[in-house]
Amino acid sequence: METYKEFTFEAAHKLEPYSGLHGHSFKVSVHLVGDPDPVYGWAANLYEVEKQIEAVHAILDHTYLNDIDGLSIPSLENLAKWIFDKLAEKSPTLDRVELKRGADGQAEGCVYRRQQAA
């Protein structure tokens, strides 16, 4: 079973030498997988996950991403991994984080997945 939760945030960043200071509206989709709960059928309790998402959202929303510890180079890829790592600390069923920016039909983004053991 797979359960997901989306959230958005607004933030500014720069990626020298490729861009100056600018901002984006970001959309994040957090995907959790696991065996269905025998009563509710969900792979993860979204009421519990929401608490972790709110904490991450509070760090990211309306900020300068380059100033956040671990995001000195806040590319889409580094940002998706950062979000994954923050949520994975308390969400063992976290499977992947999808991050995008831009309008539907013109968006760009990336997916960071749980790393498989070799």
C-alpha positions as a Markdown table, in Angstrom:
| # | Residue | x | y | z |
|---|---|---|---|---|
| 1 | Met | 0.0 | 0.0 | 0.0 |
| 2 | Glu | 1.2 | 3.5 | -0.7 |
| 3 | Thr | 0.0 | 6.7 | 1.0 |
| 4 | Tyr | 1.0 | 10.2 | 0.1 |
| 5 | Lys | 0.8 | 13.7 | 1.4 |
| 6 | Glu | 1.5 | 16.9 | -0.5 |
| 7 | Phe | 2.6 | 20.3 | 0.8 |
| 8 | Thr | 3.9 | 23.6 | -0.7 |
| 9 | Phe | 6.3 | 26.2 | 0.3 |
| 10 | Glu | 7.8 | 29.5 | -1.0 |
| 11 | Ala | 11.5 | 30.1 | -0.8 |
| 12 | Ala | 14.4 | 31.9 | -2.4 |
| 13 | His | 17.9 | 30.6 | -3.4 |
| 14 | Lys | 20.8 | 31.1 | -5.7 |
| 15 | Leu | 23.0 | 28.6 | -7.4 |
| 16 | Glu | 26.2 | 30.3 | -8.3 |
| 17 | Pro | 27.5 | 30.6 | -11.0 |
| 18 | Tyr | 24.2 | 29.6 | -12.7 |
| 19 | Ser | 21.7 | 32.0 | -11.1 |
| 20 | Gly | 21.4 | 35.1 | -9.0 |
| 21 | Leu | 19.0 | 35.4 | -6.1 |
| 22 | His | 15.4 | 34.3 | -7.1 |
| 23 | Gly | 12.4 | 32.5 | -5.7 |
| 24 | His | 10.1 | 29.6 | -6.4 |
| 25 | Ser | 6.8 | 28.1 | -5.3 |
| 26 | Phe | 7.7 | 24.5 | -4.5 |
| 27 | Lys | 5.4 | 21.5 | -4.4 |
| 28 | Val | 6.4 | 18.4 | -2.4 |
| 29 | Ser | 4.8 | 15.0 | -2.5 |
| 30 | Val | 5.8 | 12.6 | 0.3 |
| 31 | His | 5.2 | 8.9 | -0.4 |
| 32 | Leu | 5.0 | 6.2 | 2.3 |
| 33 | Val | 4.8 | 2.5 | 1.7 |
| 34 | Gly | 4.0 | -0.5 | 3.9 |
| 35 | Asp | 1.6 | -3.2 | 4.6 |
| 36 | Pro | -2.0 | -2.0 | 5.0 |
| 37 | Asp | -3.1 | -1.3 | 8.5 |
| 38 | Pro | -5.6 | -4.1 | 9.4 |
| 39 | Val | -8.2 | -1.5 | 10.6 |
| 40 | Tyr | -7.7 | 1.6 | 8.5 |
| 41 | Gly | -6.0 | 0.2 | 5.5 |
| 42 | Trp | -3.3 | 2.9 | 5.3 |
| 43 | Ala | 0.4 | 2.4 | 4.8 |
| 44 | Ala | 1.1 | 5.3 | 7.2 |
| 45 | Asn | -0.9 | 7.3 | 9.6 |
| 46 | Leu | -1.1 | 10.8 | 7.9 |
| 47 | Tyr | -2.0 | 12.4 | 11.3 |
| 48 | Glu | 1.4 | 11.4 | 12.5 |
| 49 | Val | 3.2 | 12.2 | 9.3 |
| 50 | Glu | 1.6 | 15.7 | 9.2 |
| 51 | Lys | 3.5 | 16.6 | 12.4 |
| 52 | Gln | 6.9 | 15.9 | 10.7 |
| 53 | Ile | 5.8 | 17.7 | 7.6 |
| 54 | Glu | 4.8 | 20.8 | 9.6 |
| 55 | Ala | 8.3 | 20.9 | 11.2 |
| 56 | Val | 10.0 | 20.7 | 7.8 |
| 57 | His | 7.6 | 23.2 | 6.3 |
| 58 | Ala | 8.4 | 25.6 | 9.1 |
| 59 | Ile | 12.1 | 25.5 | 8.3 |
| 60 | Leu | 11.7 | 25.9 | 4.5 |
| 61 | Asp | 8.7 | 28.3 | 4.0 |
| 62 | His | 9.6 | 31.9 | 3.2 |
| 63 | Thr | 13.3 | 31.4 | 3.7 |
| 64 | Tyr | 16.6 | 31.8 | 1.9 |
| 65 | Leu | 17.4 | 28.2 | 1.4 |
| 66 | Asn | 21.2 | 28.7 | 1.1 |
| 67 | Asp | 21.2 | 29.7 | 4.8 |
| 68 | Ile | 19.7 | 26.4 | 6.0 |
| 69 | Asp | 22.1 | 24.0 | 7.5 |
| 70 | Gly | 22.8 | 21.3 | 4.9 |
| 71 | Leu | 21.5 | 23.4 | 2.0 |
| 72 | Ser | 24.3 | 25.7 | 1.0 |
| 73 | Ile | 23.8 | 24.4 | -2.6 |
| 74 | Pro | 20.0 | 24.1 | -2.7 |
| 75 | Ser | 19.5 | 22.5 | -6.1 |
| 76 | Leu | 16.3 | 20.6 | -6.6 |
| 77 | Glu | 18.2 | 17.3 | -6.1 |
| 78 | Asn | 19.9 | 18.5 | -2.9 |
| 79 | Leu | 16.7 | 19.9 | -1.6 |
| 80 | Ala | 14.7 | 16.7 | -2.3 |
| 81 | Lys | 17.3 | 14.6 | -0.4 |
| 82 | Trp | 17.4 | 17.1 | 2.5 |
| 83 | Ile | 13.6 | 16.9 | 2.9 |
| 84 | Phe | 13.8 | 13.1 | 2.6 |
| 85 | Asp | 16.5 | 12.8 | 5.3 |
| 86 | Lys | 14.6 | 15.1 | 7.7 |
| 87 | Leu | 11.3 | 13.1 | 7.3 |
| 88 | Ala | 13.0 | 9.7 | 7.3 |
| 89 | Glu | 14.3 | 10.3 | 10.8 |
| 90 | Lys | 10.8 | 9.7 | 12.2 |
| 91 | Ser | 9.0 | 8.1 | 9.2 |
| 92 | Pro | 10.4 | 4.6 | 8.7 |
| 93 | Thr | 7.8 | 3.9 | 5.9 |
| 94 | Leu | 9.0 | 6.9 | 3.8 |
| 95 | Asp | 9.7 | 5.6 | 0.3 |
| 96 | Arg | 10.3 | 8.8 | -1.7 |
| 97 | Val | 10.0 | 12.5 | -1.9 |
| 98 | Glu | 9.0 | 14.2 | -5.2 |
| 99 | Leu | 9.9 | 17.9 | -5.5 |
| 100 | Lys | 8.8 | 20.3 | -8.3 |
| 101 | Arg | 8.7 | 23.9 | -9.1 |
| 102 | Gly | 6.8 | 25.8 | -11.8 |
| 103 | Ala | 3.3 | 25.7 | -13.2 |
| 104 | Asp | 1.6 | 22.4 | -14.1 |
| 105 | Gly | 2.6 | 21.6 | -17.7 |
| 106 | Gln | 5.8 | 23.6 | -17.3 |
| 107 | Ala | 7.2 | 22.2 | -14.1 |
| 108 | Glu | 10.6 | 20.7 | -13.4 |
| 109 | Gly | 11.6 | 18.6 | -10.5 |
| 110 | Cys | 13.2 | 15.4 | -9.2 |
| 111 | Val | 12.4 | 12.4 | -7.1 |
| 112 | Tyr | 14.6 | 11.1 | -4.3 |
| 113 | Arg | 14.0 | 7.5 | -3.3 |
| 114 | Arg | 15.0 | 5.5 | -0.3 |
| 115 | Gln | 18.4 | 3.9 | -1.1 |
| 116 | Gln | 18.3 | 0.1 | -1.6 |
| 117 | Ala | 20.8 | -2.0 | 0.3 |
| 118 | Ala | 23.4 | -3.5 | -2.0 |
